Amino acid sequence: MPPVFAHGRLRLYLLKLLDEAPRHGYEVIRLLEERFQGLYAPSAGTVYPRLAKLESEGLVTHATEGGRKVYSITDAGRAELADRGGELADLELEIRDSVSELAAEIRADVSGAAGDLRRELRAAANASATQVEDESWKAAKEELRKAKAEWKEQARRAKDESRRAREEAQQARRQAKEAQERAREEVQRIAGQLQEQFAKSGGVLGSLAGAWLGGSGSGSGSTTAPSAPSAPTAPSAPSDRADATAPASDPDWARDVPPTGDPARDLDRLLDRFRDDIRDAARDRGISDDQLAQARSHLADAAARIAAALAPKG
């Protein structure tokens, strides 16, 4: 029989169960048995060492209640669970496949046992001088009937679990895609606000924002030779001219970054692009202490807005 969980998958699923609620080890074993419709139950020797390893890595912690260890997920554990959201959706599909494979093996075992039993009964009947249906014959037929009924029930439960797992995986993929789109839209919105705020600050900082936000849409392959950093200057007061010349927000910013299907990885790539564009513009044009303080304030505002956009929807 192939392994129920691939390498590292049981670890991920234990974090998922502890994220739902704090649990002791026996409850974790019972929940896994229920998820597999009674077709598979891990042993204590499988679950407890993995819980201990997760605790040593700081992903879970435990408290003693009534003489038993009750495990809870930590912030670090939730962070790993969030980073591996795509793997969790795939794991639900793997569990569905495992349930189907286990049900198929049970069906084959029951079918083989039923065939052997029929042959034995037929041989016994042929060998008997009389065709009297005694109590043993009746009992054998009853056992066969029960075996068939049990197989049908297990097959039905496995089918229901497979359908539920497929629906949950599809929903998880939809949610991941929606989160990715929300993050991209929020990054673009914050970039536009930063552009407007940088432009209103005037001086070199306004030029920096225009070069990054206004010039990034001209193509990823174009480059500009860096010029010598200008001498730091005091920030000038906002003027009508600075507002009038502020570049328009580019709705296609970072569209050349292809999605990977993993929202967390795509967000990292967008943040890399954001950092590289700002750093290159600052290196080419220079930045004063006052402008650095303004940039820090704008970036803090952007970080707060993006974090709010990524927060779970109520």
Secondary structure, 3 states (H helix, E strand, C coil): CCCCCCCCHHHHHHHHHHHHCCEEHHHHHHHHHHHCCCCCCCCHHHHHHHHHHHHHCCCEEEEEECCEEEEEECHHHHHHHHHCHHHHHHHHHHHHHHHHHHHHHHHHHHHHHHHHHHHHHHHHHHHCCCCCCCHHHHHHHHHHHHHHHHHHHHHHHHHHHHHHHHHHHHHHHHHHHHHHHHHHHHHHHHHHHHHHHHHHHCHHHHHHHHHHHHHHHHCCCCCCCCCCCCCCCCCCCCCHHHHHCCCCCCCCCCCCCCCCCCHHHHHHHHHHHHHHHHHHHHHHHCCCHHHHHHHHHHHHHHHHHHHHHHCCCC
